[in-house]
Amino acid sequence: MTTSQGPLNGKVALVTGGSRGIGAATALRLAQEGADVAVTYVNGKEAAQDVVRAVEALGRRAVALRADSADAAEAAGAVERTAEALGGLDVLVNNVAVGVLGPLADLALSDVDHVLAVNVRGVFLASQAAAARMTSGGRIITIGTCMTQRVPGPGGTLYAMSKSALVGLTKALARELGARGITANIVHPGPIDTDMNPANGPYASAQSAMTALGRFGRTEEVATTVVHLATAGYVTGAEYSVDGGHAA
């Protein structure tokens, strides 16, 4: 076991949806910088435990919490459970999200309700609970999407709408919490190589072609930006694109 040292030593972070993809990469990068980390999951218990073991191998404390962000009580409760398990909360990464893509005419009310419950209400409630716990130096970092800045084709109306709401939330949180020394920022990933959207998948070539760099990003590239925002003191209310030039 090695003990990681870094600017987040003594800090506690919660990464929602942290069992895989961008969430898992972010949890590991935060631990590498010294943070103790909690991750939430719904179905990926084994994957979440793998993240916990990887964090512990760095000499940091970690816990996996089952929490469904579609459930209002569980979305907020994950913050309280993190604070109880790890002794507080300094960094919240709102990573969990669901995407329902398809023609506007085909979207059912149940689709709208579910996407907004997870992507908007759950993020709001977790941020609200975190703000109540945090002291000066607290960080709220939300994962958005490149589709808030450029929707390249049809089928993304509901997802883009839900993620665009988080831009307004982030800017409002920055104003509301700034006097307390708490920052709020949002990161917009472009096409990122994950098991949900692999770089060798059927739509990968088209997505890569939409970027200026002509390739998918890596989860670690998004995580690096999240860590920067977790340690930056004079950045708030900002949108950071990690999209390979998707919006250029």
N, C-alpha and C positions, 0 to 999 in steps of 0.2 A: 504494500500500500504506500502511495505517495501522498503527501499533504500539499494541496495546491495553495499557493500564496498569490495574492493579487489585490486589486483595489476594492474587491467585494468581500474581503475577509470580515467575518462577523455579521454579514448580511444574510437575510432570508428571502428567497425568491419563490414565487408560485408561478408555474407555467401550466395554463389550462390546455388540455389536449396534448399533453407532453409525452405520450407514449411512442410516438413515431414522427417521421418527417421533420418539418421545421421545428416543431415543439421539442422533440427529443434532442435535436442538434443544439437548440437553444439552452436546454437544461444542462447539457454537458459543457457548453461554453461558459455559462454562468458559474458552474462548479469549478472549472479551470481557473476562473478569476477569484475563487475563494468563497463563493456563496454556498450555503446549504439550500437544498432545492426540494420543493414538493411538485409533483406532477399529477394531473387528473386524467382519468380515462373513463370510458363507458364500457366498451367491450374488450379492449386490448389489455387485459390484466397482465398476461405474461410479458408482453412488450414493455409495459410500464415497469414491471419488476426488473427487467433487463436494464432499463434506464437507471433505476435506483441502484442496482449493483455497480453500474459504470460510474455513477457519481460517488458511491462509497469507496470505490477503488482509487479515487482521487483524494481520499481522506476527508471528504465532506459528508455531512448527514443528508439523508434523503428519505422521502416517504411518497408512496403512491396512494392516491385517494380516488375511489370511485365517486364520480360526481357528474350527473347529467345536467348540462347547462340549459337544457330545455325546461328543466324544473326550477322554478324561481327559488325555492328554498335551498336546493342543492347548489345552485350557481353562487349564491351569497355564502352558503355554509362552507364551501371549499376554503374561503378565506379564513373563517374562524377555525376550521380544523387544521389549517396550515399553522396558524399562530399558536394553537394549543400544542401541536406536535413539535414545532421547531422553535418556539419561543418568541414569535413576533412575525412581522411582515414588512419588508423594505422595498421589494420589487414585485410588481404584478405584470405578467406577460399574458395578455388576452389573446391566446392563439386559437382556441377551439372555434370551429366553424363548420357549417354544413353548406353544401351547394346543390341546388336543384336547378338544372339547366334544361331549357326546352322552349318551344314557341310560346309566346304570350297567351295565346288562346287555349293552350293545353294546361296551364298552371291552375291547379285547384286551390280552393281556399285553405285546405289542410296544408298544402305546400307553403303558402304564404305564412300561415300561422307558425309552422315549424321553423322555417328559416328565420323569421323575425324573432322568435322566441330564443333561439340559440345565438344568432349573429348579432342581435341588437339588445334585446332585453337581458339576456344572460351576461353580456359584456357590461351593460350599465350596472346591473346589480352587483357583479363582482367588483367593479370599480368603486361603486358606492361603499361597499363593505371594506374594501382596501383603504379608501381614503379615511374612513373612520378609525382605522388601526394605525395608519402611517404617521410618522413624525417628519420633521424637516429632513430632506434628503431622500424622501420616498420617490419612487419612480413607477408610473403607470405607462406601459408600452403595449400598444395594440397592433395586431397584425391585420392589415387591410388587404388590398389587392390592386394590381395594376389596372383592373377594370374600373376603378373609381376615376381614372384619368383618361382612359381610352378603352372603349368597348369596340373591339375589332369586327364584330359580326353579330347576327341575331342569336337569340337563345339565352342571353345572360341578364335579362331584365331584372329578375327577382334577386339574383345574387349581387349584381352591381348596386342595386338600390340598397340592399341591406348593408353592404360594406361602405357605401357612401355615407350612410348615417353615422358611421363611426368617425368620419372626418369631423363632422360637426361636434360630436361628443368629445373628441380629443381637444379641439380648440376651446370648447366651453370648460372642460376640466382644467385646462392650463390657466384660464382666467380665474376660475373658482378657487383653485388650490395653490396658485403661485405665491400668495402672501404667506402661506404656511411652508414654503420651501419645497413643495412637491411638484414634480414635473409630469407632463403627459405628452406623449408623442405617438405617431403612427407610422408603421413601416409597410410599404406596398411592394410585396414580391411580384415578380413577373413569372414566367414559366419556370418552375423549379422541379428538379428531378426527385420525385417521391414515388412511393408505391401507388398513390392515387393518380398520379400524372407522370408516368415514367418517360425518361428522355428517349426511349426507344418505342414508345407507344404509337398507336395508329394516327394520332393527331400531332405528333411531335414535330414533324418536319414543317408543318404549317405554322405552329407556334414559334419555332425557332426563327423562321423567316420574318416574323413580325418584330423581332428584336434587332437592334443595331449591331449587337455582337454576334448574332447568328447562332446562338446556342442556348441551351437550358442553363439555369443557374443551379448551384449546389446549395443544399440546406445550410451548410456551414457559412456560406456567404451571407445569407439572411441573418443567421445567428450572430455573426460578427457585428453587424449593424445594431442588433438588439443590445449586445453587450456594451457597445459604444454609448448608446442612449442610457443604459443603466448606470454608467459611470460619469456621464456628462452633467455638469451642474447648471450650464447656462443655455440649454436647448430645451424649449418647451413650446407646445402648440404647433409642432413642425411635422411635415410629411416627408418621409425619406423613401425614395424609390430604389429598390434593389431589383431592377427589371431588365437589365441588359440593354436599356434604351428602348423598351417597348413603347414608352410614351413620347419618345423624341420625334 
